[in-house]
Amino acid sequence: MNRLQKFLDLHTGEENKQKVLENVKANISFRGATVWILACAIVVASVGLNVNSTAVIIGAMLISPLMGPIVGAGFSLGIYDFELLKKAAKNLLIATLVSLFVSTIYFMLSPFKETQSELLARTSPNIYDILIAFFGGLVGVIAITRVEKGNPIPGVAIATALMPPLCTAGYGLAIGNWKYFLGALFLYTINCVFICISTFVIVKYLQYPEVTHVDPKYRKQIKYTISTIIVLLIVPSVYFAYLLAQEKKYKQKVELFLNDELNEKGFAILYQKINYNKNPKSIELAFLNKKINKQEIQNLSSALKKYKIENTQLVIKQDTTDIKKFILENNASEKAKENEKDLMILNLENKLKQNTYNNKALREEIVILFPQIKNISLANHTFNENTDSTITKTVAIYSSTKILSTSDEEKLKMWLKKRISKNNIEMFKEQEE
């Protein structure tokens, strides 16, 4: 038993408690550079959610400084330092408001307003999010209290996912969808509270010294408050988890029905849509080369009961005009995306051509007219005329065997204007070393 206790003992490898507290306090504040880092991380996460890029979202979570005040709040509760708790809560509120403001502005300005899967995933929190936040928080706090920090902290930042819910809440505000906003904010609250609670548990377990002596009655009140908050967050999360499980169960039954009754009998399904949130629910289908008569539709509808698919209407789309329209719309959408990409590439290529000169060909021509020119290089450069405007000029830098006279340099300049069709040219002689 003693050997097992030593094996599981968290005091082994523990950092000095005072040093840990100093580090925690130092990471609470949101001022100066920390605010800029947070704002930039929010923009990166928002872009990742906007374009549905998991890698970009993970990158944003790694650079986010949001964990600081949450862990600080957990420590302050554990040692009953209420001044530290006020400071942590204040800084967490500032960080939350800054994050919401930046993400809302980004999504308002972004031309892409489609709700991507990465955004949708943050609008319906459930009990699994609580488990991730709590156990992820435990890992993070244990790592913070070690002499050797190891590599769990980045993993905790990714697992507990504080940034994406805040960005999704900003997205909800930007498009005026309160369901998305409240769902994402609820997930963010879950993450914050359960990371804080896991911190409180570890601080108590490691017996960090209390800052002030707290009356046992007041201590009980704190425990009751924490318990109430846990219940208030767990109950709706369990309910959402139940709804999610029911939806997955329903869709599995539908997939089984489609496979057994249609796919295996040679029906080529061209289009399918499951409307789970409607009342009654509906399954919309269209087939490639098969016309279904009324009797077959009735048989298929009756077969739904066999798979325990209840309160569901089977809708078979047989109007070829509608089916063709659906295919054409899909193809047109994909074609439009391809055309948009092609246009962007073409514009970039044109810009590159406009800013690029064939210096080798120009030098070969210039040497015929001006034998003293050894080399010449042309490029476009942008200059600030004042604080409000800029001007683009073509800069020509040449080297020569002997100094060109003023008239020869002017002739060269006039020739270049005609040759490259540019009126704004600046001539510079390369300095000899």
C-alpha positions in Angstrom: 0.0 0.0 0.0 2.8 2.4 0.9 4.5 1.6 -2.4 1.3 2.4 -4.3 0.9 5.7 -2.4 4.5 6.7 -3.3 3.8 5.7 -6.9 0.7 8.0 -7.0 2.0 10.8 -4.7 1.7 14.2 -6.4 4.1 15.7 -3.9 7.0 14.0 -5.7 8.7 16.4 -8.1 6.6 19.3 -6.8 7.8 22.9 -7.3 8.2 25.3 -4.4 4.7 26.5 -3.5 5.7 30.1 -3.2 7.3 30.1 -6.6 4.3 28.5 -8.2 2.0 31.1 -6.7 4.3 33.9 -8.0 4.1 32.4 -11.5 0.3 32.1 -11.3 -0.1 35.7 -10.2 2.3 36.9 -13.0 0.1 35.2 -15.6 -3.2 36.7 -14.5 -2.8 40.2 -15.7 -4.0 41.4 -19.2 -2.0 44.4 -20.1 0.1 45.7 -23.0 1.6 42.8 -25.0 -0.7 40.2 -23.5 -3.8 42.0 -24.9 -2.1 42.2 -28.4 -1.2 38.5 -28.3 -4.8 37.7 -27.3 -6.3 39.8 -30.0 -4.0 38.3 -32.7 -4.8 34.8 -31.4 -8.5 35.5 -31.7 -8.1 36.7 -35.3 -6.1 33.5 -36.1 -8.8 31.3 -34.5 -11.6 33.2 -36.3 -9.9 32.7 -39.6 -9.4 29.0 -38.9 -13.1 28.7 -38.0 -14.1 30.8 -41.0 -12.2 28.6 -43.5 -12.8 25.4 -41.6 -9.1 24.8 -40.9 -8.4 22.6 -37.8 -4.6 23.2 -38.0 -5.1 27.0 -37.9 -7.5 26.7 -34.9 -5.0 24.5 -33.0 -2.3 27.1 -33.7 -4.4 29.9 -32.2 -5.2 27.8 -29.1 -1.4 27.3 -28.5 -0.7 31.0 -28.5 -3.7 32.0 -26.4 -3.0 33.5 -23.0 -6.6 32.8 -21.6 -5.6 30.1 -19.2 -3.7 32.5 -16.9 -6.7 34.2 -15.1 -8.8 31.0 -15.0 -6.0 29.1 -13.2 -5.5 32.2 -11.0 -9.1 32.1 -10.0 -8.8 28.4 -9.1 -5.7 29.0 -7.0 -7.3 32.0 -5.2 -10.3 30.0 -4.3 -8.1 27.2 -3.0 -6.0 29.4 -0.7 -9.0 31.8 0.1 -7.1 34.8 -1.4 -10.2 36.9 -2.3 -8.2 39.9 -3.5 -6.5 37.6 -6.0 -9.9 36.2 -7.0 -11.2 39.7 -7.8 -8.1 40.4 -9.9 -8.4 37.1 -11.8 -12.2 37.6 -12.4 -11.6 41.2 -13.6 -8.9 40.1 -16.0 -10.9 37.2 -17.3 -13.8 39.5 -17.9 -11.5 42.0 -19.8 -10.0 39.1 -21.9 -13.5 37.8 -22.7 -14.8 41.2 -23.8 -11.7 41.9 -25.9 -12.1 38.4 -27.5 -15.8 38.9 -28.3 -15.2 42.4 -29.7 -12.3 41.3 -32.0 -14.1 38.1 -33.2 -17.3 40.0 -33.9 -15.5 42.7 -35.9 -13.7 40.0 -37.9 -16.8 38.1 -38.8 -18.7 41.3 -39.7 -15.9 42.2 -42.1 -15.4 38.7 -43.5 -17.1 38.1 -46.8 -17.6 34.4 -45.9 -20.6 34.0 -43.7 -21.3 30.3 -44.2 -21.6 28.2 -40.9 -18.7 25.8 -41.2 -18.6 22.4 -39.3 -15.9 23.8 -37.0 -18.2 26.6 -36.0 -21.2 24.3 -35.5 -19.2 22.0 -33.3 -19.0 24.8 -30.7 -22.7 25.7 -30.5 -24.0 22.6 -28.7 -22.0 21.8 -25.5 -22.6 18.6 -23.6 -21.3 16.5 -20.7 -18.3 15.4 -22.7 -17.1 19.0 -22.9 -17.3 19.1 -19.1 -15.2 16.0 -18.8 -12.6 17.4 -21.2 -12.4 20.7 -19.4 -12.1 19.1 -15.9 -9.5 16.5 -16.7 -7.7 18.8 -19.1 -7.6 21.3 -16.3 -6.3 18.7 -13.9 -3.4 17.9 -16.2 -2.6 21.6 -16.7 -2.5 22.4 -13.0 -0.5 19.3 -12.1 2.0 20.4 -14.8 2.2 24.0 -13.4 3.0 22.7 -9.9 5.9 20.5 -11.1 9.6 21.4 -11.1 9.9 19.8 -14.5 6.9 21.2 -16.5 7.2 18.7 -19.3 5.0 19.1 -22.4 1.4 18.8 -21.1 0.6 22.5 -21.2 0.2 22.8 -25.1 -2.0 19.7 -25.1 -4.1 21.2 -22.3 -4.5 24.4 -24.3 -5.7 22.4 -27.3 -8.0 20.0 -25.4 -9.8 22.6 -23.2 -10.3 24.8 -26.3 -11.1 28.3 -24.8 -10.6 30.3 -28.0 -12.9 28.6 -30.5 -16.1 29.0 -28.4 -15.4 32.7 -27.9 -14.8 33.2 -31.6 -18.0 31.3 -32.4 -19.9 33.5 -29.9 -18.5 36.5 -31.9 -19.7 34.8 -35.1 -23.2 34.5 -33.6 -23.2 38.2 -32.7 -21.9 39.2 -36.2 -24.7 37.3 -38.0 -27.4 38.0 -35.4 -27.8 34.3 -34.4 -28.5 34.2 -30.7 -28.7 30.4 -30.6 -25.1 30.2 -31.8 -24.0 33.0 -29.5 -25.5 31.5 -26.3 -24.5 28.0 -27.1 -20.9 29.0 -27.7 -20.8 31.2 -24.6 -22.2 28.3 -22.5 -19.4 26.1 -23.8 -16.8 28.8 -22.9 -18.4 29.1 -19.4 -18.2 25.3 -19.0 -14.5 25.3 -19.9 -13.6 28.3 -17.6 -15.6 27.0 -14.6 -14.3 23.4 -14.8 -10.7 24.3 -15.3 -11.1 26.6 -12.3 -12.7 23.7 -10.3 -9.9 21.2 -11.3 -7.4 23.8 -10.1 -9.2 24.2 -6.8 -9.1 20.4 -6.3 -5.4 20.2 -6.9 -4.6 23.2 -4.7 -6.5 21.6 -1.9 -4.9 18.2 -2.4 -1.4 19.7 -2.4 -2.3 21.7 0.8 -1.3 25.1 -0.4 -1.2 27.4 2.7 -4.3 29.6 3.1 -3.7 33.4 2.9 -6.4 34.2 5.5 -8.2 32.2 8.1 -11.7 31.5 6.9 -14.6 30.9 9.2 -15.9 27.2 8.8 -19.3 28.6 8.1 -18.0 30.8 5.2 -15.9 27.8 4.0 -19.1 25.8 3.7 -20.8 28.6 1.8 -18.0 28.6 -0.8 -18.3 24.8 -1.2 -22.1 25.1 -1.6 -21.7 27.8 -4.2 -19.2 25.7 -6.2 -21.5 22.7 -5.9 -24.5 24.8 -7.1 -22.5 26.1 -10.1 -21.5 22.5 -11.0 -25.1 21.3 -10.9 -26.3 24.3 -13.0 -23.8 23.5 -15.7 -24.0 19.7 -15.6 -27.8 19.4 -15.8 -28.2 21.2 -19.2 -25.0 19.5 -20.5 -26.4 16.1 -19.7 -29.6 17.0 -21.5 -27.7 18.3 -24.6 -25.6 15.0 -24.5 -28.9 13.0 -24.5 -30.3 15.0 -27.5 -27.0 14.4 -29.4 -27.1 10.7 -28.6 -30.7 10.5 -29.8 -29.9 12.3 -33.0 -27.0 10.0 -33.7 -29.1 7.0 -32.9 -31.8 8.2 -35.3 -29.4 8.8 -38.1 -27.8 5.4 -37.7 -31.3 3.8 -38.1 -31.9 5.9 -41.2 -28.6 4.8 -42.7 -29.4 1.2 -42.0 -32.9 1.7 -43.6 -31.3 3.3 -46.7 -28.7 0.6 -47.0 -31.0 -2.4 -46.5 -34.2 -1.2 -48.4 -32.6 0.8 -51.2 -28.8 0.5 -51.8 -28.8 -3.3 -51.6 -31.9 -3.5 -53.9 -30.2 -1.5 -56.7 -31.6 2.0 -56.0 -29.0 4.6 -56.9 -29.6 7.4 -54.5 -28.8 10.7 -56.2 -29.8 13.0 -53.3 -30.6 12.5 -49.7 -31.4 14.9 -46.8 -32.4 14.1 -43.3 -34.4 16.8 -41.5 -34.1 15.8 -37.9 -35.2 19.1 -36.3 -38.5 19.3 -38.1 -41.7 18.1 -36.7 -42.5 15.6 -38.1 -39.0 14.6 -39.2 -38.4 13.9 -42.8 -36.1 12.0 -45.1 -35.9 13.5 -48.6 -34.6 11.2 -51.4 -34.1 11.4 -55.2 -33.0 8.5 -57.4 -30.9 8.5 -60.5 -32.8 6.2 -63.0 -35.7 4.8 -60.9 -39.3 6.0 -60.9 -41.2 5.0 -57.8 -44.9 4.3 -57.9 -47.4 5.1 -55.0 -47.5 1.6 -53.8 -43.7 1.4 -53.5 -43.6 4.7 -51.6 -46.2 3.3 -49.2 -44.2 0.1 -48.7 -41.0 2.1 -48.0 -42.9 4.4 -45.6 -44.2 1.3 -43.8 -40.7 -0.1 -43.6 -39.6 2.8 -41.5 -41.5 1.3 -38.5 -39.5 -1.9 -38.9 -36.3 0.1 -38.2 -38.0 2.0 -35.4 -37.9 5.3 -37.3 -40.8 7.1 -35.8 -42.5 10.4 -36.5 -40.9 10.6 -39.9 -42.2 11.4 -43.3 -40.6 9.9 -46.4 -40.4 12.4 -49.3 -39.4 11.0 -52.7 -38.5 13.7 -55.3 -39.3 12.4 -58.7 -39.7 15.6 -60.7 -36.7 15.4 -63.1 -36.8 19.2 -63.5 -36.2 19.6 -59.7 -33.4 16.9 -59.7 -31.7 18.5 -62.7 -32.0 21.9 -61.0 -30.4 20.5 -57.9 -27.5 19.0 -59.9 -27.0 22.2 -61.9 -27.0 24.4 -58.8 -24.4 22.2 -57.2 -22.2 22.2 -60.3 -22.7 25.9 -60.7 -21.7 26.5 -57.1 -18.5 24.4 -57.6 -17.8 26.1 -60.9 -18.2 29.5 -59.4 -15.6 28.6 -56.7 -13.2 27.3 -59.4 -13.7 30.5 -61.5 -13.1 32.7 -58.5 -9.8 30.9 -57.7 -8.8 31.1 -61.4 -9.6 34.8 -61.4 -7.5 35.4 -58.2 -4.6 33.5 -59.7 -4.8 35.5 -63.0 -4.9 38.8 -61.1 -1.8 37.7 -59.1 0.0 36.7 -62.3 -0.9 40.0 -63.9 0.4 41.9 -60.9 3.6 39.9 -61.0 4.0 40.6 -64.7 3.4 44.3 -64.1 6.1 44.4 -61.5 8.7 42.3 -63.3 11.0 43.2 -66.1 13.2 41.1 -68.3 16.5 42.7 -67.3 18.6 40.4 -69.3 16.8 41.3 -72.6 16.9 45.0 -71.8 20.6 44.9 -71.1 21.3 43.2 -74.5 19.4 45.9 -76.3 20.8 48.8 -74.3 24.5 47.7 -74.9 23.9 48.2 -78.7 22.9 51.9 -78.1 25.1 52.6 -75.1 28.2 50.3 -75.2 29.5 51.8 -71.9 26.6 50.2 -69.9 27.8 47.0 -68.2 24.6 46.0 -66.5 21.1 47.4 -65.7 18.3 46.2 -63.3 14.7 47.5 -63.2 12.0 47.1 -60.6 8.9 48.8 -59.3 9.1 50.4 -55.9 6.3 52.1 -53.8 7.2 55.4 -52.1 5.3 57.4 -49.5 4.7 60.9 -50.7 3.1 61.8 -47.4 1.3 60.0 -44.6 -1.9 59.6 -46.7 -0.7 58.6 -50.2 1.8 56.5 -52.0 3.3 56.5 -55.5 4.8 53.6 -57.5 7.9 54.4 -59.6 10.1 52.3 -61.8 13.7 52.4 -60.5 16.6 51.7 -62.9 20.0 50.9 -61.4 22.9 50.7 -63.9 26.6 50.2 -63.9 28.9 51.5 -66.6 32.6 51.4 -67.7 32.6 55.2 -67.6 30.3 57.9 -66.2 27.4 58.7 -68.5 27.0 62.3 -69.4 23.8 64.1 -68.4 22.5 64.0 -71.9 23.3 60.3 -72.4 21.6 59.4 -69.1 18.6 61.5 -70.2 18.6 59.6 -73.6 18.7 56.3 -71.8 15.8 57.3 -69.5 13.7 58.4 -72.6 14.5 55.1 -74.4 13.4 53.1 -71.3 10.2 55.1 -71.0 9.3 54.1 -74.6 10.6 50.5 -74.3 8.7 49.6 -71.1 5.8 52.1 -71.5 6.4 53.7 -68.1 6.5 57.5 -67.6 7.8 57.5 -64.0 11.4 56.3 -64.0 14.2 57.1 -61.6 17.8 56.5 -62.7 20.6 55.5 -60.3 24.2 54.7 -60.9 25.5 51.7 -59.0 28.2 52.7 -56.6 31.6 51.2 -57.4 33.3 49.4 -54.5 
